Amino acid sequence: MFAASAVTPAALLPESTQQAIGYPTLFVLVLAGALVPVIPTGALVSSAAVVAVHRTTPFSLALVFVTASLAAFLGDAALYWLGRRGLKSKNGSRWLEALRSRAPEDRLEQAQEKLAAHGVAVLVLSRLVPAGRIPVMLACLLAEWPMRRFSRGNLPACLAWAVTYQLIGILGGSLFAEPWQGVVAAIALTVLISVVPTVVRRVRGRHGGHG
């Protein structure tokens, strides 16, 4: 339904068929991306929103929002649960180790300090900051937040995340007549958003090293 269907013969399928394939695919990919943070889930949501803008079917954008936010929430909940199991285990777990490997010590310390000072608000913002989700999640684990407390903060975080990337897609879909053009623009914008903070940190680090 989404990025692929906009540029392949799948786009010739009836909208009902594309939706029957597209929404479950979006759900599975976002869920997997929450568990294994190498899938560009933001770009997926933006691409889905681009295609939804060009749909004639009512509520397409609403379905994208519900699908993406629910998948993100369930994926985060599963990952947090696995992390808690790892903390309680004598030998840890590969999931906990994966979280630690993706949370540099300096980022984790910052997340712990902000979490102690601002609580749930930091968790809500963490999904909107590129590469911010995992350090904050790990900070919540190390602070021994129960699953219920984490979920209360993570729900608005996932809703805000889905809205943000959907708005990027809506913008791309509105600016271009062809869905594939909007998909390309949305993907480029989401990649730019994710890359800029890393570049800024590296530049600051180099200047700090020279200083």
Disulfide bonds with the S-S distance in Angstrom:
none
